[in-house]
Amino acid sequence: MRPGIVARLARKEIVSTLRDTRAIISNLLIPLLLVPVMMLGLPLLLGGLLEREQVTTTAVGAVGLTNMPADLQAAFTAANLDLRSVTDATKAVQDGTVEVAIVVPDGFGSAIAAGGNAAIELVTKVGNMKSELSASKVQQAVSSYQRGVVGQRLEAAGLNAAVLTPVTITTVDASSQAERTSGQLSWLIPFFIAIWTLTGGQMTAVDATAGEKERGTLEVLLVAPVRRAEVVAGKFIATMLFGLSAASMAIIGFLVGSLVMQNVFVPRLGEQAEAIVGVMGGGLSVSFVAILLLLVSALLLAGFVSALLLGVGMFARSFKEAQSYIAPLSFVFVLPAVALQFKDLIGLSDAVYYVPVFNVLVLMDNVVRGTFTGDEVLITWAVMAVACLLLLRFALANFKRESVIFRN
């Protein structure tokens, strides 16, 4: 194989792709801008909503407001809850007059004062986030009032409130710094890297195979004094370059978004909202070694995707047919990536590192969490390299078969 010929063929495909401005936008700009928004926007949004909900006065409908003791009303006021008298609690919530309502029965205050028990009915919309947040504030207010009542009763009986909690549990977080900062949305990192690797290489691969067949330029290239292996290698390098560039932009997008989040947004959030942002991945921070491992893994994934796209694209009769073949391939990357969020629950064995595509996604997730091992890295990279070579042989076989080249 002649490197000079391969480089010229690769340059031809690269220039051809770059002439389409959509390639620049889809490969470079979109992942760089969209990935930080998708990855960090959700934690920031939820954290901001929770913080706003805690400091905003929430209207609460109340049936039997006169039955509430003064201490309970004070607990509601302290929790930024505005009690409003309504005649029908369910109807008030259903028509949107209030997000949540309570029903206080007759004799509530006297039952509590006599040392008995009483019940409050809470009306909310299950599944409605705003309604459930308001219900949570109501429950906190009632719990605060309940602790006060219990304390008073114990004091009257000559007992200390600590008698109710003879055993306390202290939680110690054994996760590493990387695990804590990666959050529950860390699986989105390999998910987006895989999706953009496929998206980035797809345009070049389809145009270099089925597109050239449709335009009638592939036959001219194949009768030129170049070897079929050189043609495949040139197209493979160009396709892999665009796939890797899109994946790299996704990685950079995560790092930039995390940096902005930690230095601009997180300091402005309240303590509770900041904790939610951290749990969901808003504090993402990876080392230089982790970035290097992600890039090498993305390179191997791009090679695998490129070889697969070339083989499938060459088999298609037209550009449109190639797209119909390639579209279902996205599920090969989407489903395993989505399954990563249940990785700890499922309990994956070491055999997963011998499964192409899934192994590199699991490895990326481990790298982000800081839980990877050297054996996992070596096995994954070796399996992906072998799989890439096998797919390249498949693509080369298609380029050598006249029944495939002249398929119409």
C-alpha positions in Angstrom: 0.0 0.0 0.0 1.4 3.4 -1.0 1.0 6.1 1.7 1.1 8.9 -0.7 -1.8 7.6 -2.8 -3.8 6.9 0.4 -3.2 10.4 1.6 -4.4 11.9 -1.7 -7.5 9.8 -1.7 -8.2 10.8 1.9 -7.7 14.5 1.1 -10.1 14.2 -1.8 -12.9 12.9 0.5 -12.1 15.5 3.2 -12.2 18.4 0.7 -15.4 17.0 -0.8 -17.0 16.9 2.6 -15.8 20.3 3.7 -17.4 21.9 0.7 -20.7 21.3 2.4 -21.0 23.8 5.2 -23.5 21.5 6.9 -20.6 19.2 7.7 -18.7 21.9 9.6 -21.9 22.8 11.5 -22.9 19.2 12.3 -19.4 18.0 13.1 -17.9 20.9 15.1 -20.3 23.6 16.1 -23.4 21.6 17.1 -21.7 19.2 19.5 -19.6 22.0 21.0 -22.7 24.0 21.8 -25.4 21.4 22.3 -23.6 18.9 24.5 -23.0 21.4 27.4 -26.6 22.5 27.2 -27.9 18.9 27.3 -25.5 17.6 29.9 -25.4 20.6 32.3 -28.7 22.4 31.5 -30.9 19.8 33.2 -29.0 19.9 36.6 -28.9 23.7 36.4 -32.6 23.9 35.6 -33.7 21.5 38.3 -31.4 23.1 40.9 -32.6 26.6 40.0 -36.3 25.4 40.1 -35.8 23.8 43.5 -34.0 26.9 44.9 -36.7 29.2 43.6 -39.5 26.9 45.0 -37.9 27.1 48.4 -37.8 30.9 48.6 -41.0 31.6 46.7 -44.3 31.8 48.7 -46.6 29.0 47.6 -50.3 29.2 47.8 -51.9 26.3 49.6 -55.7 25.7 49.5 -57.1 24.8 52.9 -60.5 23.3 53.9 -61.1 23.8 57.6 -58.6 26.6 58.1 -60.2 27.6 61.4 -59.5 24.1 62.7 -55.7 24.5 62.4 -53.8 25.3 65.6 -51.7 28.5 65.6 -48.5 26.6 65.9 -49.3 24.6 62.7 -50.2 27.8 60.8 -46.9 29.3 62.0 -45.0 26.3 60.6 -46.7 26.8 57.3 -45.8 30.5 57.3 -42.1 29.6 58.1 -42.0 27.3 55.1 -43.2 30.1 52.8 -46.7 28.6 52.4 -49.7 31.0 52.1 -52.8 29.3 53.4 -56.0 30.2 51.4 -59.4 29.0 52.4 -61.2 27.0 49.7 -64.5 25.1 49.8 -63.4 22.0 47.8 -59.8 21.0 48.0 -59.9 18.5 45.0 -61.6 21.0 42.7 -59.2 23.8 43.6 -56.2 21.6 42.6 -57.9 20.3 39.5 -58.8 23.7 38.1 -55.4 25.2 38.9 -56.5 27.6 41.6 -53.7 26.2 43.8 -51.0 23.6 43.2 -51.8 21.7 46.4 -54.5 21.8 49.1 -55.1 20.3 52.6 -58.2 19.3 54.4 -58.1 19.8 58.2 -61.0 18.0 59.9 -63.1 19.3 62.7 -61.7 18.8 66.2 -58.1 18.6 64.9 -56.7 21.1 67.4 -58.6 19.7 70.4 -57.4 16.1 69.5 -53.8 17.2 69.4 -54.1 19.3 72.6 -55.6 16.3 74.4 -52.6 14.1 73.4 -54.4 12.2 70.7 -53.9 11.7 67.0 -55.4 13.5 64.0 -55.0 13.3 60.3 -54.6 16.0 57.6 -55.6 15.1 54.0 -53.1 16.3 51.3 -54.5 16.9 47.8 -51.9 17.0 45.0 -51.3 16.0 41.4 -49.0 12.9 41.4 -46.6 13.2 38.5 -46.9 17.0 38.2 -43.5 18.3 39.3 -44.7 21.7 40.4 -47.5 20.2 42.4 -45.3 17.6 44.0 -42.7 20.2 45.0 -45.5 22.2 46.7 -46.7 19.1 48.4 -43.1 18.4 49.6 -43.1 21.9 51.2 -46.4 21.1 53.0 -45.1 17.8 54.3 -42.0 19.6 55.6 -44.1 22.1 57.4 -46.3 19.4 59.0 -43.2 17.4 60.0 -41.8 20.5 61.7 -45.0 21.0 63.6 -45.2 17.3 64.5 -41.7 17.4 66.0 -42.7 20.3 68.1 -45.8 18.5 69.4 -43.8 15.3 70.2 -41.2 17.4 72.0 -43.8 19.0 74.1 -45.4 15.7 75.0 -42.1 14.1 76.0 -41.2 17.1 78.1 -44.5 16.9 79.9 -43.8 13.2 80.6 -40.4 14.0 81.9 -38.6 12.4 79.0 -35.9 13.7 76.6 -36.7 13.8 72.9 -33.5 11.8 72.3 -35.4 8.7 73.6 -37.1 8.4 70.2 -33.8 8.0 68.4 -31.7 5.5 70.4 -29.7 4.6 67.2 -28.4 7.1 64.8 -26.9 6.5 61.4 -24.0 8.5 60.1 -23.4 8.1 56.3 -19.9 8.1 55.0 -19.5 8.6 51.2 -16.9 6.1 50.0 -17.1 7.2 46.4 -14.1 8.9 44.8 -14.0 12.6 43.9 -14.5 11.6 40.2 -17.5 9.5 41.1 -19.1 12.3 43.2 -18.6 15.0 40.5 -19.6 12.8 37.6 -23.1 12.5 39.0 -26.1 10.4 37.9 -25.9 11.8 34.3 -22.4 10.6 33.6 -23.8 8.0 31.1 -24.7 10.9 28.8 -21.0 11.5 28.1 -20.4 8.1 26.2 -23.9 8.4 24.8 -23.2 11.7 23.1 -19.7 10.7 22.1 -21.1 7.6 20.3 -24.0 9.5 18.7 -21.7 12.3 17.3 -19.1 9.7 16.2 -21.8 8.1 14.1 -23.3 11.4 12.9 -19.9 12.9 12.1 -18.7 10.0 9.9 -22.0 9.2 8.3 -22.0 12.0 5.8 -18.5 11.3 4.5 -19.0 7.5 4.4 -22.3 7.6 2.5 -21.1 10.2 0.0 -17.8 8.3 -0.6 -19.6 5.1 -1.3 -23.2 5.1 -2.4 -23.0 8.8 -3.4 -20.1 8.1 -5.8 -22.0 5.0 -7.2 -25.0 7.2 -7.8 -23.0 9.9 -9.5 -21.1 7.4 -11.6 -17.7 8.6 -10.4 -16.7 5.4 -8.4 -16.1 3.4 -11.6 -13.6 6.1 -12.8 -11.8 5.9 -9.5 -11.6 2.2 -9.6 -10.1 2.0 -13.1 -7.4 4.5 -12.1 -3.9 3.1 -11.3 -4.7 2.7 -7.6 -5.3 -0.5 -5.5 -8.7 -1.2 -4.0 -7.1 -1.4 -0.6 -5.7 2.1 -1.0 -9.2 3.4 -2.0 -10.7 1.8 1.1 -7.9 3.1 3.3 -8.3 6.7 2.0 -12.0 6.7 2.4 -11.6 5.1 5.9 -9.2 7.8 7.1 -11.4 10.6 5.9 -14.5 9.1 7.5 -12.7 8.4 10.7 -11.4 11.9 10.9 -14.8 13.5 10.7 -16.2 11.0 13.2 -13.3 11.6 15.6 -13.6 15.4 15.2 -17.3 15.3 16.2 -16.5 13.1 19.2 -13.7 15.4 20.2 -16.0 18.4 20.1 -18.4 16.6 22.3 -15.6 15.9 24.8 -14.5 19.6 24.7 -18.1 20.6 25.1 -18.4 18.6 28.3 -15.2 20.1 29.7 -16.1 23.7 28.8 -19.7 23.3 30.1 -18.4 21.9 33.4 -15.9 24.7 33.8 -18.6 27.4 33.2 -21.0 25.6 35.6 -18.5 25.3 38.4 -17.1 28.9 38.2 -20.2 30.9 37.1 -23.5 29.2 37.9 -22.9 26.9 41.0 -21.6 29.8 43.2 -24.9 31.6 42.6 -27.1 28.7 43.6 -28.3 28.0 47.1 -26.8 25.1 49.2 -29.6 22.7 48.4 -29.7 23.5 44.7 -26.0 23.2 44.5 -26.2 19.7 46.0 -28.7 18.7 43.3 -26.5 20.0 40.6 -23.5 18.1 41.9 -25.5 14.8 42.2 -26.8 15.1 38.6 -23.3 15.7 37.2 -23.0 19.5 37.2 -19.6 19.3 38.9 -18.0 17.1 36.2 -14.2 17.2 36.5 -11.7 14.8 34.7 -8.0 14.6 34.7 -5.6 14.8 31.8 -5.2 11.0 31.8 -9.0 10.6 31.7 -9.2 13.0 28.7 -6.5 11.0 26.9 -8.3 7.7 27.6 -11.5 9.2 26.3 -9.9 10.4 23.1 -8.2 7.1 22.4 -11.4 5.3 23.1 -13.3 7.7 20.8 -10.6 7.1 18.1 -11.2 3.3 18.2 -15.0 3.8 18.2 -14.6 6.2 15.2 -12.5 3.5 13.4 -15.2 0.9 14.1 -18.0 3.1 13.0 -16.1 4.3 9.8 -15.3 0.7 8.7 -18.9 -0.3 9.3 -20.3 2.7 7.4 -18.0 2.1 4.4 -19.0 -1.6 4.2 -22.7 -0.9 4.5 -22.6 2.2 2.3 -20.8 0.4 -0.5 -23.5 -2.3 -0.6 -26.3 0.2 -1.1 -27.4 1.1 -4.6 -28.0 4.8 -3.9 -27.5 7.6 -1.4 -31.0 7.2 -0.1 -30.8 3.4 0.2 -27.5 3.8 2.2 -29.2 6.1 4.6 -32.0 3.7 5.1 -29.5 1.0 6.0 -27.5 3.2 8.3 -30.4 4.7 10.2 -31.1 1.5 12.3 -27.4 1.4 13.3 -28.1 4.3 15.7 -29.9 1.8 18.0 -26.7 -0.2 18.2 -25.2 2.8 20.0 -28.2 4.4 21.7 -29.6 1.3 23.5 -26.2 0.3 25.1 -25.5 3.9 26.1 -28.9 4.3 27.7 -28.4 1.0 29.5 -25.3 2.5 31.2 -27.5 4.4 33.7 -28.6 1.0 35.1 -25.0 -0.4 35.1 -24.7 -0.4 38.9 -28.1 -2.0 39.3 -27.6 -4.7 36.7 -24.1 -5.7 37.8 -22.1 -6.2 34.6 -19.5 -8.9 34.5 -16.0 -8.6 33.0 -17.4 -10.3 29.9 -18.9 -7.0 28.8 -15.4 -5.8 27.8 -15.3 -8.4 25.0 -18.5 -7.0 23.3 -17.6 -4.4 20.6 -19.2 -0.9 21.0 -20.7 -1.7 24.4 -17.3 -2.3 25.9 -16.0 1.1 24.9 -19.1 2.8 26.2 -18.8 1.1 29.5 -15.1 2.0 29.6 -15.8 5.7 28.9 -18.4 5.7 31.7 -15.8 4.1 34.1 -13.2 6.7 33.0 -15.5 9.6 33.8 -16.3 8.0 37.2 -12.6 7.3 37.8 -13.2 3.6 38.4 -11.4 2.1 35.3 -8.6 -0.4 35.6 -5.7 -1.1 33.3 -7.0 -4.5 32.3 -10.3 -3.0 31.2 -8.6 -0.5 29.0 -6.3 -3.0 27.3 -9.1 -5.6 26.7 -11.5 -3.0 25.3 -8.9 -1.4 23.1 -7.7 -4.7 21.8 -11.3 -6.0 21.0 -12.2 -2.7 19.3 -9.0 -2.8 17.2 -9.7 -6.4 16.1 -13.3 -5.6 15.3 -12.2 -2.6 13.3 -9.8 -4.7 11.2 -12.5 -7.3 10.5 -14.9 -4.6 9.4 -12.3 -3.1 7.1 -11.8 -6.5 5.5 -15.6 -6.6 5.0 -15.5 -3.1 3.4 -12.6 -4.1 1.2 -14.4 -7.3 0.1 -17.3 -5.2 -1.0 -15.0 -2.9 -3.0 -13.6 -5.9 -4.8 -16.9 -7.5 -5.7 -18.2 -6.3 -9.1 -21.7 -7.5 -8.2 -21.7 -4.9 -5.4 -19.9 -2.1 -7.2 -22.3 -2.3 -10.2 -25.3 -3.1 -8.2 -28.3 -1.1 -9.5 
